[in-house]
Amino acid sequence: MNADAIAHVCHEANRALQIEQADPTIPISPLWEDLDEETRLSAVSGVQGVLDGNTPEQSHEGWTKFKLEHGWVLGPVKDETKKEHPLLVPYDELPESQKIKDSLFCGVVQALK
């Protein structure tokens, strides 16, 4: 599988986790087919990072860097319009539920590479 295809699977796995967790600060992501280009690029970048050896912590750091470089800021609730996200914090400040998401992402990449 190529990085785009792996990113698609990772996104849908993350989306399923979002549905199960029902975190009110993180609205459930749209289906892959309905994503904006920036979000797709973020996922593909994350896949490439894991393929290059990133741990879940490094994966989160890479995601944070990508978001900040694209104009996102820390905010109380994920808001696509305002480009605000509550998870733009260091990995050790993430709730366990979000650390699970990073581990899931890395696990899916490792399984499909």
Helices and strands as residue ranges (DSSP letters): H 3-21, G 32-34, H 37-51, H 56-69, E 73-74, E 84-85, G 91-93, H 96-112
